[in-house]
Amino acid sequence: MPAAERVLLHSVTMWLLLQSLLLLLASCLRSAAAFPKGCYPSEEEGLKTFRCSNAQLTEVPRDIPNDTNKLYLDSNRIPFLPRDAFRDLPLLLELDLSHNAIAGVESGAFRGLTDHLHSLDLSSNRLVSLSKDTFSNLKAKVNLSDNPWMCDCRLQELIRTVDLAAGSSGGIVCESSAQEEHVGKAFLQVIADTDFCNVYKKTTDIAMLVTMFGWFAMVISYLVYYVRQNQEDARRHLEYLKSLPSKQRRSEESSTISTVV
């Protein structure tokens, strides 16, 4: 092959290689630009991971790759999880939401994760109370420790529906409670001796009985007042009749009888 042709072939090859590298770089830059600042994809132990730890996030990012297996959103400032927050992540296995400011979770926030998610970390947030339907049908091990829980029937019903992560149950502590002696104690320790839902039912029953008794007392009081008032009116009328002359009295009595008849 002539030298000129070899040079031309080499030049074309280098140009095509350079063009491919530029296209690959542009693609990577576009992908990086689509992610929130502080977030990046990686691969750990063969699993596709997306990390947004300490990224100053105030909401769940929207541009998370839908083939993500492990998602780290820990140590941010997310205050609330809306419905369908993770709907587009059908392959998600692990979700870390610890050390945020989450105080509310809308029903259906974890919809779409029920079949495959096996680890959910909500520790060290601001959760006080959640509906028992929050983790409906979720098979994941859930960490709810280090939150300012209100220990009541609502929390008791929630705990019955969730599979707690190993070693996390002792971290579910009563920050507040209707009974002062429960504050500062582990919730599972408290419910070993106290059935919050049964106490609530008894309180409701007592309140209903008190209300019914109040109404009954009002009715009896009205009836007593009514009878006494009629007796007083009858006595006054008799005294009035006695004070009349006999002829007029008989006329009044006849008139009264006629009126009654």
Contacts in CASP RR format, 6 or more apart in sequence:
PFRMAT RR
TARGET T0000
AUTHOR 0000-0000-0000
METHOD contacts of the structure
MODEL  1
MPAAERVLLHSVTMWLLLQSLLLLLASCLRSAAAFPKGCYPSEEEGLKTF
RCSNAQLTEVPRDIPNDTNKLYLDSNRIPFLPRDAFRDLPLLLELDLSHN
AIAGVESGAFRGLTDHLHSLDLSSNRLVSLSKDTFSNLKAKVNLSDNPWM
CDCRLQELIRTVDLAAGSSGGIVCESSAQEEHVGKAFLQVIADTDFCNVY
KKTTDIAMLVTMFGWFAMVISYLVYYVRQNQEDARRHLEYLKSLPSKQRR
SEESSTISTVV
1 9 0 8 1.000
31 41 0 8 1.000
32 40 0 8 1.000
34 63 0 8 1.000
35 41 0 8 1.000
35 61 0 8 1.000
35 63 0 8 1.000
36 52 0 8 1.000
36 55 0 8 1.000
36 57 0 8 1.000
36 61 0 8 1.000
36 63 0 8 1.000
37 55 0 8 1.000
37 56 0 8 1.000
38 52 0 8 1.000
38 54 0 8 1.000
38 55 0 8 1.000
39 50 0 8 1.000
39 51 0 8 1.000
39 52 0 8 1.000
39 55 0 8 1.000
39 61 0 8 1.000
40 50 0 8 1.000
40 51 0 8 1.000
41 48 0 8 1.000
41 49 0 8 1.000
41 50 0 8 1.000
41 51 0 8 1.000
41 65 0 8 1.000
41 68 0 8 1.000
42 49 0 8 1.000
42 50 0 8 1.000
42 51 0 8 1.000
43 49 0 8 1.000
44 70 0 8 1.000
47 69 0 8 1.000
47 70 0 8 1.000
47 93 0 8 1.000
48 65 0 8 1.000
48 67 0 8 1.000
48 68 0 8 1.000
48 69 0 8 1.000
48 70 0 8 1.000
48 91 0 8 1.000
49 68 0 8 1.000
49 69 0 8 1.000
49 70 0 8 1.000
49 71 0 8 1.000
49 72 0 8 1.000
50 64 0 8 1.000
50 65 0 8 1.000
50 68 0 8 1.000
50 70 0 8 1.000
50 71 0 8 1.000
50 72 0 8 1.000
51 72 0 8 1.000
52 61 0 8 1.000
52 71 0 8 1.000
52 72 0 8 1.000
52 73 0 8 1.000
52 76 0 8 1.000
53 72 0 8 1.000
53 73 0 8 1.000
53 74 0 8 1.000
53 75 0 8 1.000
53 76 0 8 1.000
54 74 0 8 1.000
54 75 0 8 1.000
54 76 0 8 1.000
55 76 0 8 1.000
56 76 0 8 1.000
56 77 0 8 1.000
57 73 0 8 1.000
57 76 0 8 1.000
57 77 0 8 1.000
57 78 0 8 1.000
58 76 0 8 1.000
58 77 0 8 1.000
58 78 0 8 1.000
58 79 0 8 1.000
59 78 0 8 1.000
59 80 0 8 1.000
60 73 0 8 1.000
60 78 0 8 1.000
60 81 0 8 1.000
60 82 0 8 1.000
60 85 0 8 1.000
60 86 0 8 1.000
61 73 0 8 1.000
64 71 0 8 1.000
64 88 0 8 1.000
64 89 0 8 1.000
66 88 0 8 1.000
66 89 0 8 1.000
66 90 0 8 1.000
66 91 0 8 1.000
67 91 0 8 1.000
68 89 0 8 1.000
68 91 0 8 1.000
68 92 0 8 1.000
69 91 0 8 1.000
69 92 0 8 1.000
69 93 0 8 1.000
69 94 0 8 1.000
70 92 0 8 1.000
70 93 0 8 1.000
70 94 0 8 1.000
71 86 0 8 1.000
71 89 0 8 1.000
71 92 0 8 1.000
71 94 0 8 1.000
71 95 0 8 1.000
71 96 0 8 1.000
72 96 0 8 1.000
73 95 0 8 1.000
73 96 0 8 1.000
73 97 0 8 1.000
73 100 0 8 1.000
74 96 0 8 1.000
74 97 0 8 1.000
74 98 0 8 1.000
74 99 0 8 1.000
74 100 0 8 1.000
74 121 0 8 1.000
75 98 0 8 1.000
75 99 0 8 1.000
75 100 0 8 1.000
76 99 0 8 1.000
76 100 0 8 1.000
77 100 0 8 1.000
77 101 0 8 1.000
78 97 0 8 1.000
78 100 0 8 1.000
78 101 0 8 1.000
78 102 0 8 1.000
79 100 0 8 1.000
79 101 0 8 1.000
79 102 0 8 1.000
79 103 0 8 1.000
79 104 0 8 1.000
79 126 0 8 1.000
80 102 0 8 1.000
80 103 0 8 1.000
80 104 0 8 1.000
80 105 0 8 1.000
80 106 0 8 1.000
81 97 0 8 1.000
81 102 0 8 1.000
81 104 0 8 1.000
81 105 0 8 1.000
81 106 0 8 1.000
81 109 0 8 1.000
82 106 0 8 1.000
82 109 0 8 1.000
83 106 0 8 1.000
83 107 0 8 1.000
83 108 0 8 1.000
83 109 0 8 1.000
83 111 0 8 1.000
84 108 0 8 1.000
84 109 0 8 1.000
84 111 0 8 1.000
85 109 0 8 1.000
85 110 0 8 1.000
86 92 0 8 1.000
86 95 0 8 1.000
86 109 0 8 1.000
86 110 0 8 1.000
86 112 0 8 1.000
86 113 0 8 1.000
87 111 0 8 1.000
87 112 0 8 1.000
89 113 0 8 1.000
90 112 0 8 1.000
90 116 0 8 1.000
91 116 0 8 1.000
92 113 0 8 1.000
92 116 0 8 1.000
92 117 0 8 1.000
93 116 0 8 1.000
93 117 0 8 1.000
93 118 0 8 1.000
93 119 0 8 1.000
94 117 0 8 1.000
94 118 0 8 1.000
94 119 0 8 1.000
95 113 0 8 1.000
95 117 0 8 1.000
95 119 0 8 1.000
95 120 0 8 1.000
95 121 0 8 1.000
95 140 0 8 1.000
96 119 0 8 1.000
96 121 0 8 1.000
97 120 0 8 1.000
97 121 0 8 1.000
97 122 0 8 1.000
97 125 0 8 1.000
98 121 0 8 1.000
98 122 0 8 1.000
98 123 0 8 1.000
98 124 0 8 1.000
98 125 0 8 1.000
98 143 0 8 1.000
99 123 0 8 1.000
99 124 0 8 1.000
99 125 0 8 1.000
100 124 0 8 1.000
100 125 0 8 1.000
101 125 0 8 1.000
101 126 0 8 1.000
102 122 0 8 1.000
102 125 0 8 1.000
102 126 0 8 1.000
102 127 0 8 1.000
103 125 0 8 1.000
103 126 0 8 1.000
103 127 0 8 1.000
103 128 0 8 1.000
104 127 0 8 1.000
104 130 0 8 1.000
105 127 0 8 1.000
105 130 0 8 1.000
105 134 0 8 1.000
107 131 0 8 1.000
107 133 0 8 1.000
107 134 0 8 1.000
107 136 0 8 1.000
108 133 0 8 1.000
108 134 0 8 1.000
108 136 0 8 1.000
109 134 0 8 1.000
110 117 0 8 1.000
110 120 0 8 1.000
110 134 0 8 1.000
110 135 0 8 1.000
110 138 0 8 1.000
113 138 0 8 1.000
113 140 0 8 1.000
114 137 0 8 1.000
114 138 0 8 1.000
114 139 0 8 1.000
115 139 0 8 1.000
117 138 0 8 1.000
117 139 0 8 1.000
117 140 0 8 1.000
118 139 0 8 1.000
118 140 0 8 1.000
118 141 0 8 1.000
119 140 0 8 1.000
119 141 0 8 1.000
119 165 0 8 1.000
120 135 0 8 1.000
120 138 0 8 1.000
120 140 0 8 1.000
120 141 0 8 1.000
120 142 0 8 1.000
120 143 0 8 1.000
121 142 0 8 1.000
121 143 0 8 1.000
121 165 0 8 1.000
122 142 0 8 1.000
122 143 0 8 1.000
122 144 0 8 1.000
122 147 0 8 1.000
123 143 0 8 1.000
123 144 0 8 1.000
123 145 0 8 1.000
123 146 0 8 1.000
123 147 0 8 1.000
123 168 0 8 1.000
124 145 0 8 1.000
124 146 0 8 1.000
124 147 0 8 1.000
125 146 0 8 1.000
125 147 0 8 1.000
126 147 0 8 1.000
126 148 0 8 1.000
127 144 0 8 1.000
127 147 0 8 1.000
127 148 0 8 1.000
127 149 0 8 1.000
128 147 0 8 1.000
128 148 0 8 1.000
128 149 0 8 1.000
128 150 0 8 1.000
128 175 0 8 1.000
128 176 0 8 1.000
129 149 0 8 1.000
129 150 0 8 1.000
129 152 0 8 1.000
129 154 0 8 1.000
129 155 0 8 1.000
130 154 0 8 1.000
130 155 0 8 1.000
130 158 0 8 1.000
131 154 0 8 1.000
131 158 0 8 1.000
132 154 0 8 1.000
132 157 0 8 1.000
132 158 0 8 1.000
132 160 0 8 1.000
132 161 0 8 1.000
133 161 0 8 1.000
134 158 0 8 1.000
135 142 0 8 1.000
135 158 0 8 1.000
135 161 0 8 1.000
135 162 0 8 1.000
136 161 0 8 1.000
138 162 0 8 1.000
139 163 0 8 1.000
140 163 0 8 1.000
141 163 0 8 1.000
141 164 0 8 1.000
141 165 0 8 1.000
141 166 0 8 1.000
142 162 0 8 1.000
142 163 0 8 1.000
142 164 0 8 1.000
142 165 0 8 1.000
142 168 0 8 1.000
143 164 0 8 1.000
143 165 0 8 1.000
143 168 0 8 1.000
144 162 0 8 1.000
144 164 0 8 1.000
144 168 0 8 1.000
144 172 0 8 1.000
145 168 0 8 1.000
145 169 0 8 1.000
145 170 0 8 1.000
145 171 0 8 1.000
145 172 0 8 1.000
146 171 0 8 1.000
147 172 0 8 1.000
147 175 0 8 1.000
148 175 0 8 1.000
148 176 0 8 1.000
149 155 0 8 1.000
149 172 0 8 1.000
149 173 0 8 1.000
149 174 0 8 1.000
149 175 0 8 1.000
149 176 0 8 1.000
149 187 0 8 1.000
150 174 0 8 1.000
150 175 0 8 1.000
150 176 0 8 1.000
150 177 0 8 1.000
151 174 0 8 1.000
151 176 0 8 1.000
151 177 0 8 1.000
151 182 0 8 1.000
151 187 0 8 1.000
151 190 0 8 1.000
151 196 0 8 1.000
152 177 0 8 1.000
152 178 0 8 1.000
152 196 0 8 1.000
152 200 0 8 1.000
153 196 0 8 1.000
153 197 0 8 1.000
153 199 0 8 1.000
153 200 0 8 1.000
155 187 0 8 1.000
155 196 0 8 1.000
156 191 0 8 1.000
156 195 0 8 1.000
156 196 0 8 1.000
156 197 0 8 1.000
157 197 0 8 1.000
159 172 0 8 1.000
159 187 0 8 1.000
159 188 0 8 1.000
159 191 0 8 1.000
164 172 0 8 1.000
169 186 0 8 1.000
169 188 0 8 1.000
170 186 0 8 1.000
170 187 0 8 1.000
170 188 0 8 1.000
171 186 0 8 1.000
172 186 0 8 1.000
172 187 0 8 1.000
172 188 0 8 1.000
173 184 0 8 1.000
173 185 0 8 1.000
173 186 0 8 1.000
173 187 0 8 1.000
174 182 0 8 1.000
174 183 0 8 1.000
174 184 0 8 1.000
174 185 0 8 1.000
174 186 0 8 1.000
174 187 0 8 1.000
174 190 0 8 1.000
175 183 0 8 1.000
175 184 0 8 1.000
176 183 0 8 1.000
177 183 0 8 1.000
177 190 0 8 1.000
179 194 0 8 1.000
182 190 0 8 1.000
182 194 0 8 1.000
241 249 0 8 1.000
241 252 0 8 1.000
241 253 0 8 1.000
242 249 0 8 1.000
244 252 0 8 1.000
END
